């Protein structure tokens, strides 16, 4: 059973940079905001230090990931993106200029799935998040027990951010989170995970959830599209974990993290979030 992943990398489509929420914004405004040098440096920072290492570290190496970037992306960024994934044979960088990300992915997916005779798994992730080392293996295992059209979710992971100059890694459980959000597809019916709102898709299709493994690191930072939500949640999250600084909590955190992300360390990811070009610090 083949596994396909999808990443949207600063794609000049309708939903990136939340431009649809800016009244009167022009296409040029959209372009300037999306490819702002500080924003792009931050996206590359997390892609290269958080996302890409987690893809390389998969225990199951039999998968393909499509990275869709805008044809209009400035050439220096294209060069950097292609260089960063050059030694990862599972990754294929694609470019498109169509507004709809689904239409952008469609021809490349059609090409690689045209001769499939078995079900396949199709998942999404963001360019600044990490997936647990066993995510591909777990998706494949779950899919063997699922009917075509079933939604797969691995809701347990971690939330990484900085607050007032300090890094935090908090346990997180979010059903149908976008990271690792997947569909099991029959050979004659390819449903892209970007085709459904991940928070609502389970209202309409059967779903399967595996809540035990820690399967992702969700990163919050200043150029993330979720920035507005970040500041609202931090105080509440920290208040809900009053024992965060206890030895018992930290020992458990280290053990769970090491099991899910053996290729890195807490010190490395803390350094990544603190050294972000536009780190969230308040």
C-alpha positions, 0 to 999 in steps of 0.5 A: 500500500503506497503512502503519499504526503502533501505539503503546501509551501508558501503557495500563492493560493486563496488561503495562504497568508490569510489574505482573504480576511484583508478587505481590499487586498490586491494580488500584489499585496498578497504576493508581497505579504506571502514572500516577505523576506522575514516571513520566508526566512522563518518558513525556511528556518522551521522547514529545515530544522523541524519539518525536514529532519522528521521526514528523513527520520521516518522508520518506514521509508516507503512513501512519497511527499509532494511539496507544492510551491508557487510558480511565482515564488522568487527564484532564490527561494526556489533554489533554496527549497530544491537544495534543501530536499535534494538528498531526500528521494521521497520528496518531489517539489512541484510548482503551479500558478493555479489559485486552487491548491487541489487543482495544483496537486491534481496532475501530479497525483494523477500521474503517480496513481494512474497505475495503482491497483490497491488502496493508498494513503494520502496525508497532509502536513505543514511546512513548519511542523514535524511528524513522529518517526513512526507516522508513516508506519502507523498510517500504513498500519491503520489503513490496512484495517480501513475501508476506502474513504476512511479518514485517519487521525493521529491526535496525540503530539506536542505543541512547541512555542516560545513565550517571554523568551522561554521555549515550551513543549506541551502535550497536545491532543487534537482530534483530526488535527491537520498534521497527518490528516489522511484519507484511505483512497481506492484506486479509482477515487483519489481524495486529497486531504486538502479537499476537506476542512480537517475539523469537520470532515468526520461529520461526513465520512467514516473515521479511524483514530489512533490516540496512543503514539505521539505523532507530531510537533505543532509549532507556533511562531510569528509568521505561522498562519495561526499566530492570532490564536497563539497569544490567546491560547498560551496563558490558558495552556500554561495555567492548565499544566501547573506542574510543568516545571516539576521534575516528574513532569519534565522526566515524562516529557523527555521520555515521550519526546525521545520515543517519538523523535529519536533523531533530535533532542529537546535542546535542539528543538528549543534552540530552533524555536528560540532562534527563529527569525521572528520568534513569538516572545510575548 
